[in-house]
Amino acid sequence: MSEEILAYLDHNILDSIRKGDPHKVKLLIKELNLTPIYSYENLKEIKRSVGSEDIFLNLLKELKAKL
């Protein structure tokens, strides 16, 4: 039985990915088979990111992130 390894995506990480992913976080998630997760605090910060809300939500969807 393999364990699920969680990777918390705080808003700074999501913003970095949105801005071009210079640290290759998306690749790391895939290569290391990590399960990206986010919190209600992430959702609050996304709400405050007026004009970019859909971008952040679509990014979470693309990464198959879990709440």
PQR file with spaces between the fields and no chain letter, atoms N, CA, C, O and H, PARSE charges and radii, in Angstrom:
ATOM       1  N    MET     1       0.841   -1.179    0.000 -0.4000 1.5000
ATOM       2  CA   MET     1       0.000    0.000    0.000 -0.0000 2.0000
ATOM       3  C    MET     1       0.883    1.239    0.000  0.5500 1.7000
ATOM       4  O    MET     1       1.730    1.401    0.879 -0.5500 1.4000
ATOM       5  N    SER     2       0.690    2.112   -0.980 -0.4000 1.5000
ATOM       6  CA   SER     2       1.504    3.327   -1.036 -0.0000 2.0000
ATOM       7  C    SER     2       0.797    4.469   -0.311  0.5500 1.7000
ATOM       8  O    SER     2      -0.426    4.597   -0.348 -0.5500 1.4000
ATOM       9  H    SER     2       0.002    1.981   -1.694  0.4000 1.0000
ATOM      10  N    GLU     3       1.602    5.284    0.344 -0.4000 1.5000
ATOM      11  CA   GLU     3       1.058    6.418    1.063 -0.0000 2.0000
ATOM      12  C    GLU     3       0.924    7.608    0.137  0.5500 1.7000
ATOM      13  O    GLU     3       1.720    7.796   -0.784 -0.5500 1.4000
ATOM      14  H    GLU     3       2.596    5.179    0.374  0.4000 1.0000
ATOM      15  N    GLU     4      -0.086    8.399    0.393 -0.4000 1.5000
ATOM      16  CA   GLU     4      -0.291    9.625   -0.352 -0.0000 2.0000
ATOM      17  C    GLU     4       0.580   10.711    0.282  0.5500 1.7000
ATOM      18  O    GLU     4       0.527   10.931    1.491 -0.5500 1.4000
ATOM      19  H    GLU     4      -0.732    8.246    1.140  0.4000 1.0000
ATOM      20  N    ILE     5       1.370   11.375   -0.532 -0.4000 1.5000
ATOM      21  CA   ILE     5       2.222   12.452   -0.042 -0.0000 2.0000
ATOM      22  C    ILE     5       1.582   13.767   -0.440  0.5500 1.7000
ATOM      23  O    ILE     5       1.375   14.044   -1.621 -0.5500 1.4000
ATOM      24  H    ILE     5       1.413   11.196   -1.515  0.4000 1.0000
ATOM      25  N    LEU     6       1.270   14.576    0.572 -0.4000 1.5000
ATOM      26  CA   LEU     6       0.576   15.829    0.349 -0.0000 2.0000
ATOM      27  C    LEU     6       1.570   16.982    0.207  0.5500 1.7000
ATOM      28  O    LEU     6       2.611   17.016    0.863 -0.5500 1.4000
ATOM      29  H    LEU     6       1.438   14.351    1.531  0.4000 1.0000
ATOM      30  N    ALA     7       1.222   17.916   -0.663 -0.4000 1.5000
ATOM      31  CA   ALA     7       2.027   19.123   -0.850 -0.0000 2.0000
ATOM      32  C    ALA     7       1.092   20.319   -0.732  0.5500 1.7000
ATOM      33  O    ALA     7       0.222   20.523   -1.579 -0.5500 1.4000
ATOM      34  H    ALA     7       0.376   17.888   -1.196  0.4000 1.0000
ATOM      35  N    TYR     8       1.278   21.107    0.322 -0.4000 1.5000
ATOM      36  CA   TYR     8       0.411   22.258    0.549 -0.0000 2.0000
ATOM      37  C    TYR     8       0.805   23.405   -0.375  0.5500 1.7000
ATOM      38  O    TYR     8       1.964   23.820   -0.402 -0.5500 1.4000
ATOM      39  H    TYR     8       1.984   20.941    1.010  0.4000 1.0000
ATOM      40  N    LEU     9      -0.152   23.905   -1.119 -0.4000 1.5000
ATOM      41  CA   LEU     9       0.089   25.008   -2.045 -0.0000 2.0000
ATOM      42  C    LEU     9      -0.418   26.300   -1.419  0.5500 1.7000
ATOM      43  O    LEU     9      -1.596   26.634   -1.550 -0.5500 1.4000
ATOM      44  H    LEU     9      -1.093   23.568   -1.096  0.4000 1.0000
ATOM      45  N    ASP    10       0.465   27.029   -0.740 -0.4000 1.5000
ATOM      46  CA   ASP    10       0.008   28.300   -0.197 -0.0000 2.0000
ATOM      47  C    ASP    10      -0.125   29.307   -1.333  0.5500 1.7000
ATOM      48  O    ASP    10       0.275   29.035   -2.465 -0.5500 1.4000
ATOM      49  H    ASP    10       1.422   26.758   -0.634  0.4000 1.0000
ATOM      50  N    HIS    11      -0.681   30.455   -1.029 -0.4000 1.5000
ATOM      51  CA   HIS    11      -0.993   31.420   -2.082 -0.0000 2.0000
ATOM      52  C    HIS    11       0.264   31.906   -2.799  0.5500 1.7000
ATOM      53  O    HIS    11       0.223   32.173   -4.000 -0.5500 1.4000
ATOM      54  H    HIS    11      -1.006   30.676   -0.109  0.4000 1.0000
ATOM      55  N    ASN    12       1.368   32.022   -2.086 -0.4000 1.5000
ATOM      56  CA   ASN    12       2.617   32.453   -2.727 -0.0000 2.0000
ATOM      57  C    ASN    12       3.081   31.442   -3.774  0.5500 1.7000
ATOM      58  O    ASN    12       3.573   31.824   -4.836 -0.5500 1.4000
ATOM      59  H    ASN    12       1.401   31.806   -1.110  0.4000 1.0000
ATOM      60  N    ILE    13       2.927   30.179   -3.479 -0.4000 1.5000
ATOM      61  CA   ILE    13       3.307   29.132   -4.437 -0.0000 2.0000
ATOM      62  C    ILE    13       2.381   29.178   -5.650  0.5500 1.7000
ATOM      63  O    ILE    13       2.837   29.110   -6.791 -0.5500 1.4000
ATOM      64  H    ILE    13       2.528   29.869   -2.616  0.4000 1.0000
ATOM      65  N    LEU    14       1.076   29.294   -5.395 -0.4000 1.5000
ATOM      66  CA   LEU    14       0.118   29.382   -6.510 -0.0000 2.0000
ATOM      67  C    LEU    14       0.424   30.594   -7.391  0.5500 1.7000
ATOM      68  O    LEU    14       0.373   30.508   -8.618 -0.5500 1.4000
ATOM      69  H    LEU    14       0.705   29.349   -4.468  0.4000 1.0000
ATOM      70  N    ASP    15       0.738   31.713   -6.760 -0.4000 1.5000
ATOM      71  CA   ASP    15       1.050   32.920   -7.520 -0.0000 2.0000
ATOM      72  C    ASP    15       2.317   32.740   -8.346  0.5500 1.7000
ATOM      73  O    ASP    15       2.400   33.216   -9.479 -0.5500 1.4000
ATOM      74  H    ASP    15       0.779   31.783   -5.763  0.4000 1.0000
ATOM      75  N    SER    16       3.295   32.056   -7.778 -0.4000 1.5000
ATOM      76  CA   SER    16       4.532   31.782   -8.516 -0.0000 2.0000
ATOM      77  C    SER    16       4.260   30.900   -9.736  0.5500 1.7000
ATOM      78  O    SER    16       4.810   31.141  -10.810 -0.5500 1.4000
ATOM      79  H    SER    16       3.228   31.670   -6.858  0.4000 1.0000
ATOM      80  N    ILE    17       3.424   29.893   -9.574 -0.4000 1.5000
ATOM      81  CA   ILE    17       3.062   29.030  -10.693 -0.0000 2.0000
ATOM      82  C    ILE    17       2.334   29.856  -11.755  0.5500 1.7000
ATOM      83  O    ILE    17       2.597   29.722  -12.950 -0.5500 1.4000
ATOM      84  H    ILE    17       2.977   29.697   -8.702  0.4000 1.0000
ATOM      85  N    ARG    18       1.415   30.713  -11.298 -0.4000 1.5000
ATOM      86  CA   ARG    18       0.646   31.561  -12.217 -0.0000 2.0000
ATOM      87  C    ARG    18       1.560   32.473  -13.032  0.5500 1.7000
ATOM      88  O    ARG    18       1.276   32.782  -14.189 -0.5500 1.4000
ATOM      89  H    ARG    18       1.202   30.822  -10.327  0.4000 1.0000
ATOM      90  N    LYS    19       2.649   32.896  -12.418 -0.4000 1.5000
ATOM      91  CA   LYS    19       3.573   33.831  -13.071 -0.0000 2.0000
ATOM      92  C    LYS    19       4.660   33.133  -13.875  0.5500 1.7000
ATOM      93  O    LYS    19       5.679   33.746  -14.193 -0.5500 1.4000
ATOM      94  H    LYS    19       2.880   32.645  -11.478  0.4000 1.0000
ATOM      95  N    GLY    20       4.461   31.862  -14.209 -0.4000 1.5000
ATOM      96  CA   GLY    20       5.406   31.173  -15.077 -0.0000 2.0000
ATOM      97  C    GLY    20       6.084   29.966  -14.466  0.5500 1.7000
ATOM      98  O    GLY    20       6.843   29.270  -15.140 -0.5500 1.4000
ATOM      99  H    GLY    20       3.633   31.364  -13.951  0.4000 1.0000
ATOM     100  N    ASP    21       5.818   29.710  -13.195 -0.4000 1.5000
ATOM     101  CA   ASP    21       6.346   28.517  -12.515 -0.0000 2.0000
ATOM     102  C    ASP    21       7.868   28.395  -12.619  0.5500 1.7000
ATOM     103  O    ASP    21       8.375   27.372  -13.078 -0.5500 1.4000
ATOM     104  H    ASP    21       5.201   30.275  -12.647  0.4000 1.0000
ATOM     105  N    PRO    22       8.612   29.448  -12.189 -0.5600 1.5000
ATOM     106  CA   PRO    22      10.072   29.414  -12.312  0.2800 2.0000
ATOM     107  C    PRO    22      10.739   28.297  -11.511  0.5500 1.7000
ATOM     108  O    PRO    22      11.862   27.898  -11.822 -0.5500 1.4000
ATOM     109  N    HIS    23      10.064   27.795  -10.494 -0.4000 1.5000
ATOM     110  CA   HIS    23      10.651   26.729   -9.663 -0.0000 2.0000
ATOM     111  C    HIS    23      10.168   25.342  -10.075  0.5500 1.7000
ATOM     112  O    HIS    23      10.468   24.347   -9.416 -0.5500 1.4000
ATOM     113  H    HIS    23       9.152   28.118  -10.242  0.4000 1.0000
ATOM     114  N    LYS    24       9.414   25.290  -11.177 -0.4000 1.5000
ATOM     115  CA   LYS    24       8.938   24.021  -11.755 -0.0000 2.0000
ATOM     116  C    LYS    24       8.127   23.189  -10.761  0.5500 1.7000
ATOM     117  O    LYS    24       8.283   21.971  -10.673 -0.5500 1.4000
ATOM     118  H    LYS    24       9.170   26.099  -11.712  0.4000 1.0000
ATOM     119  N    VAL    25       7.265   23.867  -10.023 -0.4000 1.5000
ATOM     120  CA   VAL    25       6.437   23.189   -9.023 -0.0000 2.0000
ATOM     121  C    VAL    25       5.506   22.176   -9.674  0.5500 1.7000
ATOM     122  O    VAL    25       5.342   21.068   -9.164 -0.5500 1.4000
ATOM     123  H    VAL    25       7.137   24.856  -10.094  0.4000 1.0000
ATOM     124  N    LYS    26       4.894   22.548  -10.797 -0.4000 1.5000
ATOM     125  CA   LYS    26       3.993   21.612  -11.482 -0.0000 2.0000
ATOM     126  C    LYS    26       4.723   20.339  -11.885  0.5500 1.7000
ATOM     127  O    LYS    26       4.177   19.242  -11.762 -0.5500 1.4000
ATOM     128  H    LYS    26       5.028   23.448  -11.211  0.4000 1.0000
ATOM     129  N    LEU    27       5.941   20.477  -12.360 -0.4000 1.5000
ATOM     130  CA   LEU    27       6.743   19.312  -12.739 -0.0000 2.0000
ATOM     131  C    LEU    27       7.085   18.461  -11.515  0.5500 1.7000
ATOM     132  O    LEU    27       7.019   17.233  -11.572 -0.5500 1.4000
ATOM     133  H    LEU    27       6.385   21.368  -12.460  0.4000 1.0000
ATOM     134  N    LEU    28       7.447   19.109  -10.417 -0.4000 1.5000
ATOM     135  CA   LEU    28       7.763   18.376   -9.182 -0.0000 2.0000
ATOM     136  C    LEU    28       6.555   17.583   -8.686  0.5500 1.7000
ATOM     137  O    LEU    28       6.680   16.429   -8.276 -0.5500 1.4000
ATOM     138  H    LEU    28       7.501   20.107  -10.371  0.4000 1.0000
ATOM     139  N    ILE    29       5.388   18.218   -8.732 -0.4000 1.5000
ATOM     140  CA   ILE    29       4.168   17.535   -8.299 -0.0000 2.0000
ATOM     141  C    ILE    29       3.952   16.275   -9.121  0.5500 1.7000
ATOM     142  O    ILE    29       3.618   15.218   -8.586 -0.5500 1.4000
ATOM     143  H    ILE    29       5.286   19.155   -9.065  0.4000 1.0000
ATOM     144  N    LYS    30       4.145   16.402  -10.420 -0.4000 1.5000
ATOM     145  CA   LYS    30       3.937   15.254  -11.304 -0.0000 2.0000
ATOM     146  C    LYS    30       5.005   14.184  -11.104  0.5500 1.7000
ATOM     147  O    LYS    30       4.687   13.007  -10.933 -0.5500 1.4000
ATOM     148  H    LYS    30       4.417   17.260  -10.855  0.4000 1.0000
ATOM     149  N    GLU    31       6.275   14.595  -11.126 -0.4000 1.5000
ATOM     150  CA   GLU    31       7.374   13.629  -11.030 -0.0000 2.0000
ATOM     151  C    GLU    31       7.402   12.893   -9.700  0.5500 1.7000
ATOM     152  O    GLU    31       7.724   11.706   -9.648 -0.5500 1.4000
ATOM     153  H    GLU    31       6.533   15.551  -11.265  0.4000 1.0000
ATOM     154  N    LEU    32       7.065   13.598   -8.623 -0.4000 1.5000
ATOM     155  CA   LEU    32       7.114   12.986   -7.298 -0.0000 2.0000
ATOM     156  C    LEU    32       5.777   12.389   -6.876  0.5500 1.7000
ATOM     157  O    LEU    32       5.630   11.882   -5.764 -0.5500 1.4000
ATOM     158  H    LEU    32       6.803   14.562   -8.666  0.4000 1.0000
ATOM     159  N    ASN    33       4.797   12.461   -7.791 -0.4000 1.5000
ATOM     160  CA   ASN    33       3.463   11.924   -7.524 -0.0000 2.0000
ATOM     161  C    ASN    33       2.878   12.470   -6.219  0.5500 1.7000
ATOM     162  O    ASN    33       2.363   11.724   -5.387 -0.5500 1.4000
ATOM     163  H    ASN    33       4.917   12.873   -8.694  0.4000 1.0000
ATOM     164  N    LEU    34       2.972   13.790   -6.067 -0.4000 1.5000
ATOM     165  CA   LEU    34       2.447   14.452   -4.879 -0.0000 2.0000
ATOM     166  C    LEU    34       0.972   14.776   -5.075  0.5500 1.7000
ATOM     167  O    LEU    34       0.512   14.961   -6.202 -0.5500 1.4000
ATOM     168  H    LEU    34       3.391   14.397   -6.743  0.4000 1.0000
ATOM     169  N    THR    35       0.246   14.843   -3.984 -0.4000 1.5000
ATOM     170  CA   THR    35      -1.143   15.266   -4.019 -0.0000 2.0000
ATOM     171  C    THR    35      -1.190   16.706   -3.527  0.5500 1.7000
ATOM     172  O    THR    35      -1.008   16.962   -2.337 -0.5500 1.4000
ATOM     173  H    THR    35       0.621   14.694   -3.069  0.4000 1.0000
ATOM     174  N    PRO    36      -1.434   17.653   -4.442 -0.5600 1.5000
ATOM     175  CA   PRO    36      -1.489   19.048   -4.012  0.2800 2.0000
ATOM     176  C    PRO    36      -2.767   19.314   -3.222  0.5500 1.7000
ATOM     177  O    PRO    36      -3.843   18.825   -3.566 -0.5500 1.4000
ATOM     178  N    ILE    37      -2.624   20.096   -2.161 -0.4000 1.5000
ATOM     179  CA   ILE    37      -3.770   20.446   -1.332 -0.0000 2.0000
ATOM     180  C    ILE    37      -3.780   21.957   -1.112  0.5500 1.7000
ATOM     181  O    ILE    37      -2.755   22.631   -1.213 -0.5500 1.4000
ATOM     182  H    ILE    37      -1.750   20.493   -1.881  0.4000 1.0000
ATOM     183  N    TYR    38      -4.975   22.461   -0.806 -0.4000 1.5000
ATOM     184  CA   TYR    38      -5.130   23.872   -0.483 -0.0000 2.0000
ATOM     185  C    TYR    38      -6.118   23.985    0.667  0.5500 1.7000
ATOM     186  O    TYR    38      -6.765   23.006    1.040 -0.5500 1.4000
ATOM     187  H    TYR    38      -5.807   21.913   -0.723  0.4000 1.0000
ATOM     188  N    SER    39      -6.232   25.184    1.226 -0.4000 1.5000
ATOM     189  CA   SER    39      -7.059   25.372    2.413 -0.0000 2.0000
ATOM     190  C    SER    39      -8.112   26.451    2.181  0.5500 1.7000
ATOM     191  O    SER    39      -8.124   27.117    1.146 -0.5500 1.4000
ATOM     192  H    SER    39      -5.707   25.979    0.923  0.4000 1.0000
ATOM     193  N    TYR    40      -8.987   26.608    3.157 -0.4000 1.5000
ATOM     194  CA   TYR    40      -9.956   27.688    3.094 -0.0000 2.0000
ATOM     195  C    TYR    40      -9.250   29.038    3.089  0.5500 1.7000
ATOM     196  O    TYR    40      -9.753   29.997    2.503 -0.5500 1.4000
ATOM     197  H    TYR    40      -8.977   26.067    3.998  0.4000 1.0000
ATOM     198  N    GLU    41      -8.101   29.122    3.729 -0.4000 1.5000
ATOM     199  CA   GLU    41      -7.327   30.369    3.704 -0.0000 2.0000
ATOM     200  C    GLU    41      -6.899   30.690    2.269  0.5500 1.7000
ATOM     201  O    GLU    41      -6.906   31.853    1.869 -0.5500 1.4000
ATOM     202  H    GLU    41      -7.692   28.343    4.206  0.4000 1.0000
ATOM     203  N    ASN    42      -6.526   29.665    1.494 -0.4000 1.5000
ATOM     204  CA   ASN    42      -6.210   29.880    0.074 -0.0000 2.0000
ATOM     205  C    ASN    42      -7.403   30.515   -0.638  0.5500 1.7000
ATOM     206  O    ASN    42      -7.249   31.467   -1.402 -0.5500 1.4000
ATOM     207  H    ASN    42      -6.521   28.720    1.820  0.4000 1.0000
ATOM     208  N    LEU    43      -8.584   29.977   -0.378 -0.4000 1.5000
ATOM     209  CA   LEU    43      -9.776   30.490   -1.045 -0.0000 2.0000
ATOM     210  C    LEU    43     -10.042   31.947   -0.666  0.5500 1.7000
ATOM     211  O    LEU    43     -10.477   32.737   -1.503 -0.5500 1.4000
ATOM     212  H    LEU    43      -8.709   29.203    0.243  0.4000 1.0000
ATOM     213  N    LYS    44      -9.784   32.300    0.585 -0.4000 1.5000
ATOM     214  CA   LYS    44      -9.935   33.693    1.012 -0.0000 2.0000
ATOM     215  C    LYS    44      -8.957   34.592    0.259  0.5500 1.7000
ATOM     216  O    LYS    44      -9.312   35.686   -0.179 -0.5500 1.4000
ATOM     217  H    LYS    44      -9.430   31.658    1.266  0.4000 1.0000
ATOM     218  N    GLU    45      -7.724   34.116    0.115 -0.4000 1.5000
ATOM     219  CA   GLU    45      -6.726   34.909   -0.594 -0.0000 2.0000
ATOM     220  C    GLU    45      -7.064   35.016   -2.080  0.5500 1.7000
ATOM     221  O    GLU    45      -6.840   36.059   -2.693 -0.5500 1.4000
ATOM     222  H    GLU    45      -7.435   33.227    0.471  0.4000 1.0000
ATOM     223  N    ILE    46      -7.591   33.962   -2.652 -0.4000 1.5000
ATOM     224  CA   ILE    46      -8.007   34.001   -4.057 -0.0000 2.0000
ATOM     225  C    ILE    46      -9.129   35.024   -4.229  0.5500 1.7000
ATOM     226  O    ILE    46      -9.147   35.770   -5.208 -0.5500 1.4000
ATOM     227  H    ILE    46      -7.773   33.114   -2.154  0.4000 1.0000
ATOM     228  N    LYS    47     -10.043   35.058   -3.297 -0.4000 1.5000
ATOM     229  CA   LYS    47     -11.146   36.027   -3.357 -0.0000 2.0000
ATOM     230  C    LYS    47     -10.608   37.459   -3.336  0.5500 1.7000
ATOM     231  O    LYS    47     -11.161   38.341   -3.993 -0.5500 1.4000
ATOM     232  H    LYS    47     -10.029   34.452   -2.502  0.4000 1.0000
ATOM     233  N    ARG    48      -9.536   37.689   -2.585 -0.4000 1.5000
ATOM     234  CA   ARG    48      -8.928   39.021   -2.501 -0.0000 2.0000
ATOM     235  C    ARG    48      -8.097   39.353   -3.742  0.5500 1.7000
ATOM     236  O    ARG    48      -7.706   40.506   -3.927 -0.5500 1.4000
ATOM     237  H    ARG    48      -9.087   36.973   -2.051  0.4000 1.0000
ATOM     238  N    SER    49      -7.825   38.379   -4.580 -0.4000 1.5000
ATOM     239  CA   SER    49      -7.029   38.579   -5.798 -0.0000 2.0000
ATOM     240  C    SER    49      -7.943   39.006   -6.947  0.5500 1.7000
ATOM     241  O    SER    49      -8.081   38.306   -7.950 -0.5500 1.4000
ATOM     242  H    SER    49      -8.142   37.443   -4.429  0.4000 1.0000
ATOM     243  N    VAL    50      -8.551   40.154   -6.773 -0.4000 1.5000
ATOM     244  CA   VAL    50      -9.558   40.649   -7.707 -0.0000 2.0000
ATOM     245  C    VAL    50      -8.994   40.680   -9.136  0.5500 1.7000
ATOM     246  O    VAL    50      -7.944   41.265   -9.401 -0.5500 1.4000
ATOM     247  H    VAL    50      -8.439   40.722   -5.957  0.4000 1.0000
ATOM     248  N    GLY    51      -9.726   40.036  -10.031 -0.4000 1.5000
ATOM     249  CA   GLY    51      -9.328   39.976  -11.431 -0.0000 2.0000
ATOM     250  C    GLY    51      -8.572   38.712  -11.801  0.5500 1.7000
ATOM     251  O    GLY    51      -8.462   38.376  -12.980 -0.5500 1.4000
ATOM     252  H    GLY    51     -10.579   39.562   -9.815  0.4000 1.0000
ATOM     253  N    SER    52      -8.051   38.008  -10.803 -0.4000 1.5000
ATOM     254  CA   SER    52      -7.284   36.781  -11.068 -0.0000 2.0000
ATOM     255  C    SER    52      -7.926   35.544  -10.454  0.5500 1.7000
ATOM     256  O    SER    52      -7.343   34.460  -10.472 -0.5500 1.4000
ATOM     257  H    SER    52      -8.141   38.281   -9.845  0.4000 1.0000
ATOM     258  N    GLU    53      -9.124   35.711   -9.913 -0.4000 1.5000
ATOM     259  CA   GLU    53      -9.763   34.595   -9.211 -0.0000 2.0000
ATOM     260  C    GLU    53      -9.883   33.355  -10.086  0.5500 1.7000
ATOM     261  O    GLU    53      -9.538   32.253   -9.658 -0.5500 1.4000
ATOM     262  H    GLU    53      -9.598   36.592   -9.899  0.4000 1.0000
ATOM     263  N    ASP    54     -10.370   33.532  -11.306 -0.4000 1.5000
ATOM     264  CA   ASP    54     -10.565   32.379  -12.200 -0.0000 2.0000
ATOM     265  C    ASP    54      -9.239   31.707  -12.546  0.5500 1.7000
ATOM     266  O    ASP    54      -9.171   30.486  -12.682 -0.5500 1.4000
ATOM     267  H    ASP    54     -10.650   34.427  -11.653  0.4000 1.0000
ATOM     268  N    ILE    55      -8.207   32.495  -12.683 -0.4000 1.5000
ATOM     269  CA   ILE    55      -6.888   31.927  -12.997 -0.0000 2.0000
ATOM     270  C    ILE    55      -6.446   30.991  -11.873  0.5500 1.7000
ATOM     271  O    ILE    55      -6.001   29.871  -12.126 -0.5500 1.4000
ATOM     272  H    ILE    55      -8.262   33.487  -12.573  0.4000 1.0000
ATOM     273  N    PHE    56      -6.572   31.460  -10.630 -0.4000 1.5000
ATOM     274  CA   PHE    56      -6.166   30.636   -9.491 -0.0000 2.0000
ATOM     275  C    PHE    56      -7.038   29.395   -9.359  0.5500 1.7000
ATOM     276  O    PHE    56      -6.526   28.302   -9.114 -0.5500 1.4000
ATOM     277  H    PHE    56      -6.934   32.370  -10.424  0.4000 1.0000
ATOM     278  N    LEU    57      -8.344   29.551   -9.518 -0.4000 1.5000
ATOM     279  CA   LEU    57      -9.246   28.400   -9.398 -0.0000 2.0000
ATOM     280  C    LEU    57      -8.983   27.378  -10.496  0.5500 1.7000
ATOM     281  O    LEU    57      -8.994   26.173  -10.243 -0.5500 1.4000
ATOM     282  H    LEU    57      -8.760   30.439   -9.717  0.4000 1.0000
ATOM     283  N    ASN    58      -8.747   27.854  -11.706 -0.4000 1.5000
ATOM     284  CA   ASN    58      -8.428   26.928  -12.800 -0.0000 2.0000
ATOM     285  C    ASN    58      -7.098   26.225  -12.572  0.5500 1.7000
ATOM     286  O    ASN    58      -6.937   25.062  -12.939 -0.5500 1.4000
ATOM     287  H    ASN    58      -8.737   28.832  -11.912  0.4000 1.0000
ATOM     288  N    LEU    59      -6.148   26.924  -11.969 -0.4000 1.5000
ATOM     289  CA   LEU    59      -4.855   26.313  -11.655 -0.0000 2.0000
ATOM     290  C    LEU    59      -5.032   25.183  -10.646  0.5500 1.7000
ATOM     291  O    LEU    59      -4.438   24.116  -10.800 -0.5500 1.4000
ATOM     292  H    LEU    59      -6.279   27.870  -11.670  0.4000 1.0000
ATOM     293  N    LEU    60      -5.849   25.411   -9.611 -0.4000 1.5000
ATOM     294  CA   LEU    60      -6.110   24.357   -8.631 -0.0000 2.0000
ATOM     295  C    LEU    60      -6.775   23.160   -9.304  0.5500 1.7000
ATOM     296  O    LEU    60      -6.461   22.008   -9.002 -0.5500 1.4000
ATOM     297  H    LEU    60      -6.332   26.278   -9.486  0.4000 1.0000
ATOM     298  N    LYS    61      -7.696   23.447  -10.218 -0.4000 1.5000
ATOM     299  CA   LYS    61      -8.381   22.372  -10.945 -0.0000 2.0000
ATOM     300  C    LYS    61      -7.384   21.610  -11.820  0.5500 1.7000
ATOM     301  O    LYS    61      -7.376   20.379  -11.833 -0.5500 1.4000
ATOM     302  H    LYS    61      -7.951   24.382  -10.463  0.4000 1.0000
ATOM     303  N    GLU    62      -6.551   22.340  -12.544 -0.4000 1.5000
ATOM     304  CA   GLU    62      -5.546   21.722  -13.416 -0.0000 2.0000
ATOM     305  C    GLU    62      -4.604   20.807  -12.634  0.5500 1.7000
ATOM     306  O    GLU    62      -4.212   19.744  -13.116 -0.5500 1.4000
ATOM     307  H    GLU    62      -6.557   23.340  -12.533  0.4000 1.0000
ATOM     308  N    LEU    63      -4.245   21.237  -11.422 -0.4000 1.5000
ATOM     309  CA   LEU    63      -3.330   20.451  -10.576 -0.0000 2.0000
ATOM     310  C    LEU    63      -4.038   19.324   -9.846  0.5500 1.7000
ATOM     311  O    LEU    63      -3.404   18.519   -9.165 -0.5500 1.4000
ATOM     312  H    LEU    63      -4.563   22.100  -11.031  0.4000 1.0000
ATOM     313  N    LYS    64      -5.369   19.269   -9.992 -0.4000 1.5000
ATOM     314  CA   LYS    64      -6.184   18.276   -9.286 -0.0000 2.0000
ATOM     315  C    LYS    64      -5.960   18.378   -7.771  0.5500 1.7000
ATOM     316  O    LYS    64      -5.868   17.378   -7.059 -0.5500 1.4000
ATOM     317  H    LYS    64      -5.885   19.923  -10.545  0.4000 1.0000
ATOM     318  N    ALA    65      -5.878   19.627   -7.317 -0.4000 1.5000
ATOM     319  CA   ALA    65      -5.658   19.894   -5.886 -0.0000 2.0000
ATOM     320  C    ALA    65      -6.903   19.562   -5.089  0.5500 1.7000
ATOM     321  O    ALA    65      -8.029   19.688   -5.571 -0.5500 1.4000
ATOM     322  H    ALA    65      -5.953   20.440   -7.895  0.4000 1.0000
ATOM     323  N    LYS    66      -6.677   19.139   -3.873 -0.4000 1.5000
ATOM     324  CA   LYS    66      -7.768   18.773   -2.965 -0.0000 2.0000
ATOM     325  C    LYS    66      -7.842   19.774   -1.821  0.5500 1.7000
ATOM     326  O    LYS    66      -6.829   20.308   -1.368 -0.5500 1.4000
ATOM     327  H    LYS    66      -5.762   19.037   -3.482  0.4000 1.0000
ATOM     328  N    LEU    67      -9.076   20.014   -1.365 -0.4000 1.5000
ATOM     329  CA   LEU    67      -9.305   20.907   -0.235 -0.0000 2.0000
ATOM     330  C    LEU    67      -9.010   20.186    1.063  0.5500 1.7000
ATOM     331  O    LEU    67      -9.144   20.771    2.138 -0.5500 1.4000
ATOM     332  H    LEU    67      -9.898   19.581   -1.734  0.4000 1.0000
